[in-house]
Amino acid sequence: MKSKTAQWIVWAVAMVIFTALTLSGHWNWLSAAITAVAVIWYTVVPKTHSRQQ
């Protein structure tokens, strides 16, 4: 995913899901959602490259 807009959309959707699960008290679902979003974020968002070589 090269578009910063798409990255912000993924981030915003994740925050809405986390907030809803937190406020509703579904702690098991919250932990599953955090894990799922972490895996998705790691696979979808490109790694940053260091400028030092």
Buried (B, 14 or more C-beta within 10 A) or exposed (E): EEEEEEBEEBEEEBEEBBEEBEEEEEEEEBEEBBEEBEEEBEEEBEEEEEEEE
